[in-house]
């Protein structure tokens, strides 16, 4: 195909879709990608159009976008988003748990990926106060999170950006880990990941582990487990567990909530590059804040929020906890509560985007949970 034919094909592909409202931004906010709701002109099928801004990169497409597609092609699990190019199909079964890459086209200096559209995520569900969570519902969402994350870690892939709005929900209630823009592979199960500090500052602060906040040069799967622990806590509280206005404030709030660790609790803590000594806060029983949670739920949460990353449980260990075997058993995915008004997705995504911008500017939403 010569350049003229390629350009004609590209124009034809672009003209097949209409962009509607902007519903979010990717890992790198304005400098990486934007997400739009859209639809196919011929079928009316709703799609998501992810616009990746290539023009800023000297050599064209950023490696981040290449890595993201690479990881999604490697991972095959019901609780991890997959990308599979199937342009010949105009419909999909959400139970297959495959996020289809339907089309690709360029416009000016942007690459556009046309994907199937999932209009709900866990953040929206958490924030919808008309939805009543039952303990079995929380257990089900956590189970799907950990199963997907365990699959990633078994393939030596760290997600590094686990947060509620990166956990998409299909129409049949299946939770899917999405947005692998910050993901990296760490070679083998015993290898520590080497820090890339400018990139790590883009990890959502409220879910960032203490070792990252202290500037750790090496880290492991434990950073993902800490984030999932924070999401677990958020599901029980219906508000972010710890939401600092800066990295130091984030650590302060963590220590308020869990007590200030000592070298005995976390060997090597004081040797971390950005370590600073904090006021000593007493260790507070989790029961003080999670008054309605079961003992087994708090036991699991405690293992996920260990300060020492070497003692923090793996996803596999978490999945083996008695919490998932005890009654009530996890709610089947198709019985989980969902957003009642799927057409309200645009405003909800805008609220989520505002939350992200506020966090990056050090302005968290007002919390119901406080740690005194």
C-alpha positions in Angstrom: 0.0 0.0 0.0 1.5 3.3 -1.1 1.3 6.5 1.0 -1.8 7.8 -0.9 -3.7 4.6 -0.3 -2.7 4.6 3.3 -3.9 8.2 3.7 -7.2 7.4 2.0 -7.8 4.4 4.3 -7.0 6.5 7.3 -9.4 9.2 6.3 -12.1 6.5 5.6 -11.6 5.0 9.1 -11.7 8.3 10.8 -15.0 9.2 9.1 -16.6 6.0 10.5 -16.8 7.5 14.0 -18.1 10.6 15.8 -16.5 11.9 19.0 -18.9 12.9 21.7 -18.0 14.1 25.2 -14.6 13.9 26.8 -14.9 11.5 29.6 -11.4 11.2 31.0 -7.6 11.5 30.7 -4.9 8.8 30.8 -1.9 8.3 33.0 -0.1 11.3 31.8 -3.1 13.6 31.9 -2.9 16.2 29.2 0.5 15.2 27.9 -0.3 11.5 27.3 -3.9 10.8 26.3 -7.5 11.8 26.4 -10.5 9.6 26.3 -13.7 10.4 24.5 -17.1 8.7 24.2 -18.1 8.2 20.6 -20.2 6.1 18.3 -20.0 4.3 15.0 -21.9 6.2 12.3 -23.0 3.0 10.5 -24.1 0.9 13.5 -24.7 3.5 16.3 -22.5 1.3 18.6 -21.0 3.2 21.4 -17.2 3.2 21.5 -14.4 4.8 23.4 -11.8 6.8 21.4 -8.4 7.1 23.2 -6.5 10.0 21.6 -2.7 9.6 22.2 -0.7 12.7 21.6 2.3 11.8 19.6 3.5 15.2 18.4 5.3 16.0 21.6 7.6 13.0 21.3 10.7 13.5 19.2 10.7 10.0 17.7 6.9 9.7 17.2 4.8 7.4 19.4 5.8 7.3 23.0 7.1 4.0 24.4 4.4 4.2 27.1 1.7 3.6 24.6 3.6 0.7 23.0 4.1 -0.9 26.4 0.5 -0.4 27.3 -0.7 -2.3 24.2 2.0 -4.9 24.7 1.0 -5.8 28.3 -2.7 -5.9 27.3 -1.9 -8.3 24.5 0.2 -10.5 26.9 -2.4 -10.7 29.7 -5.4 -13.1 29.3 -7.6 -13.1 32.4 -11.3 -12.4 33.1 -10.3 -9.6 35.5 -7.7 -7.9 33.3 -8.6 -5.8 30.2 -7.4 -7.3 27.0 -6.9 -5.6 23.6 -7.8 -7.8 20.7 -8.2 -6.3 17.2 -11.4 -7.6 15.8 -12.5 -5.0 13.2 -14.7 -7.5 11.4 -17.1 -7.6 14.4 -19.7 -5.0 15.2 -20.9 -6.5 18.5 -19.4 -8.0 21.5 -20.4 -10.2 24.5 -19.4 -8.4 27.6 -19.0 -11.8 29.4 -15.9 -12.5 27.2 -14.1 -9.8 29.2 -12.2 -8.6 26.2 -11.8 -4.9 25.5 -11.8 -4.9 21.7 -9.4 -2.7 19.8 -11.8 -2.0 16.9 -10.0 0.5 14.8 -6.9 2.7 14.6 -6.5 6.0 12.8 -4.4 9.1 13.0 -5.5 12.7 13.0 -2.9 15.5 12.7 -0.2 14.5 15.3 -2.5 12.2 17.3 -3.0 8.4 17.2 -6.6 7.4 18.0 -7.5 3.9 19.3 -11.2 3.0 18.9 -12.1 0.6 21.7 -15.3 -0.9 23.0 -16.9 1.3 25.6 -17.5 0.4 29.2 -19.3 3.2 30.9 -18.8 2.3 34.6 -15.9 2.0 37.0 -15.5 1.2 40.6 -15.0 4.9 41.6 -18.5 5.7 40.2 -20.0 2.9 42.1 -18.3 3.9 45.4 -19.5 7.5 44.9 -23.1 6.6 44.1 -24.8 7.0 47.5 -28.0 5.5 46.2 -26.2 2.1 46.1 -26.0 0.1 49.3 -23.0 -2.1 49.6 -23.3 -5.4 51.4 -20.2 -7.1 52.8 -20.5 -9.8 50.1 -20.4 -7.2 47.4 -17.1 -5.7 48.7 -15.7 -9.2 49.0 -16.6 -9.9 45.3 -15.0 -6.7 44.0 -11.8 -7.3 46.1 -11.7 -10.9 44.9 -11.8 -9.9 41.2 -9.1 -7.2 41.9 -6.8 -9.6 43.5 -7.3 -12.3 40.9 -6.5 -9.9 38.1 -3.5 -8.5 39.9 -2.2 -12.0 40.8 -2.3 -12.8 37.1 -0.3 -9.6 36.3 2.3 -10.5 38.9 2.6 -14.1 37.8 3.5 -12.6 34.4 6.0 -10.3 36.2 4.0 -7.1 35.4 3.6 -4.4 38.0 0.5 -2.2 37.3 1.7 0.7 39.5 -1.5 2.7 39.1 -4.2 0.8 40.9 -7.1 3.1 41.8 -10.9 2.9 41.6 -11.3 4.6 38.3 -8.8 2.2 36.7 -11.1 -0.7 37.6 -13.8 -0.9 34.9 -17.0 -2.7 35.3 -18.8 -4.6 32.5 -22.6 -4.7 32.1 -22.5 -8.2 33.6 -20.7 -6.8 36.7 -17.2 -8.2 36.0 -14.4 -5.9 37.3 -11.5 -5.4 35.0 -8.1 -3.9 35.7 -7.4 -1.2 33.1 -4.9 1.5 32.1 -1.5 0.0 31.9 0.2 3.2 31.0 2.4 3.1 34.0 2.9 -0.6 34.1 6.4 -2.2 33.9 7.7 -5.7 34.0 10.2 -6.6 36.7 11.8 -9.7 35.2 11.3 -12.3 37.8 9.5 -12.8 41.1 12.6 -12.0 43.2 13.8 -9.0 41.3 13.3 -5.5 42.7 12.0 -2.8 40.3 14.4 0.2 39.8 12.8 3.5 40.5 12.1 6.1 37.8 11.3 9.0 40.1 9.8 11.5 37.6 7.4 8.8 36.4 6.5 7.6 40.0 5.3 11.1 40.9 2.5 10.5 38.5 1.2 7.5 40.5 -2.0 8.6 42.3 -0.8 9.9 45.6 -3.7 8.5 47.7 -2.8 5.0 46.7 1.0 5.4 46.7 2.8 3.1 49.1 5.1 4.5 51.9 8.3 3.2 50.3 7.5 5.2 47.1 6.6 8.3 49.2 10.0 7.9 50.9 11.7 7.7 47.5 12.6 4.0 47.4 15.0 3.3 44.5 13.9 -0.4 44.3 10.4 -1.8 44.9 8.3 -4.8 44.0 4.7 -6.2 43.7 4.1 -4.8 47.2 3.3 -1.3 45.8 0.3 -2.8 44.0 -0.8 -4.6 47.1 -0.7 -1.4 49.2 -2.9 0.3 46.6 -5.4 -2.5 46.6 -5.5 -2.3 50.4 -6.4 1.4 50.2 -9.1 0.6 47.7 -10.4 -2.2 50.0 -10.5 0.4 52.8 -12.3 2.9 50.5 -15.0 0.3 49.7 -15.7 -0.1 53.4 -15.6 3.6 54.2 -17.2 4.9 50.9 -14.5 7.6 50.9 -10.7 7.6 50.2 -8.9 6.1 53.2 -6.0 8.5 53.3 -5.9 11.6 51.0 -2.9 13.8 51.6 -2.4 17.3 50.1 1.3 16.6 49.5 3.6 13.6 49.8 4.6 14.6 53.3 0.9 15.1 54.2 0.1 11.8 52.7 2.7 10.1 55.0 1.4 12.1 58.0 -2.2 10.9 57.3 -1.0 7.3 56.9 0.9 7.4 60.2 -2.1 9.0 61.9 -4.3 6.1 60.7 -1.8 3.2 61.2 0.7 4.5 63.7 4.2 5.7 63.0 6.5 2.7 62.1 9.8 2.1 63.8 12.9 0.4 62.4 11.7 -2.8 64.1 8.4 -2.5 62.1 10.2 -1.6 58.9 13.9 -2.4 58.7 15.8 0.0 56.4 13.1 2.7 56.5 15.4 5.4 57.8 17.9 4.7 55.0 15.4 5.5 52.2 16.4 8.5 50.0 13.6 10.9 51.1 13.2 9.6 54.6 12.3 12.2 57.2 11.5 11.6 60.9 7.9 12.0 61.8 6.1 12.7 65.0 5.3 9.4 66.8 1.6 8.6 66.4 0.3 5.5 68.4 -0.9 2.5 66.5 -4.6 2.6 66.3 -6.7 -0.6 66.0 -8.3 -0.8 62.6 -11.6 -1.5 64.4 -11.7 2.1 65.6 -12.4 3.3 62.0 -13.9 0.2 60.4 -16.6 -0.3 63.0 -18.9 -2.5 60.7 -16.2 -4.7 59.2 -15.7 -8.3 60.1 -12.7 -9.5 62.0 -11.5 -11.5 59.0 -11.8 -8.4 56.7 -9.6 -6.4 59.1 -7.1 -9.2 59.4 -6.7 -9.2 55.6 -6.5 -5.4 55.4 -3.8 -5.4 58.0 -1.6 -7.8 55.9 -2.1 -5.6 52.8 -1.1 -2.4 54.7 2.1 -3.7 56.2 4.7 -0.9 56.3 7.6 -3.3 55.5 7.1 -4.2 51.8 8.9 -7.5 52.4 6.2 -8.5 54.9 3.3 -7.2 52.9 1.3 -10.1 51.5 1.4 -11.1 47.9 -1.8 -11.2 45.8 -1.7 -15.0 46.0 -1.4 -15.0 49.8 -4.3 -12.5 50.0 -6.5 -14.8 47.8 -5.8 -17.7 50.3 -7.0 -15.7 53.3 -10.0 -17.2 55.1 -11.9 -13.9 54.4 -12.9 -15.2 51.0 -14.1 -18.6 52.3 -16.1 -17.3 55.2 -19.7 -16.3 55.0 -21.1 -14.3 53.4 -19.6 -15.7 50.2 -18.7 -13.2 47.4 -21.7 -11.9 45.5 -21.8 -13.4 41.9 -20.7 -10.7 39.5 -24.1 -10.5 37.7 -25.8 -9.8 41.1 -23.5 -6.9 42.1 -25.0 -3.5 42.4 -24.4 -1.2 39.4 -25.0 2.4 38.5 -28.7 2.9 38.0 -28.3 5.6 35.3 -25.8 4.5 32.7 -26.5 7.7 30.7 -25.1 9.8 33.5 -21.6 8.5 32.8 -20.3 11.8 31.3 -20.9 13.9 34.4 -19.5 11.1 36.6 -16.3 10.8 34.6 -16.0 14.6 34.7 -16.2 14.4 38.5 -13.6 11.7 38.5 -11.3 13.8 36.3 -11.8 16.8 38.6 -10.8 14.5 41.6 -7.6 13.6 39.7 -6.7 17.2 38.9 -7.4 18.3 42.5 -5.2 15.5 43.8 -2.3 16.5 41.5 -2.7 20.1 42.7 -2.8 19.0 46.3 -6.5 19.6 46.9 -8.2 16.4 48.0 -11.9 16.1 48.3 -13.3 16.6 51.8 -13.2 13.3 53.8 -15.6 11.7 56.1 -12.8 9.6 57.5 -10.3 11.5 59.7 -7.5 10.1 61.9 -6.8 12.1 65.0 
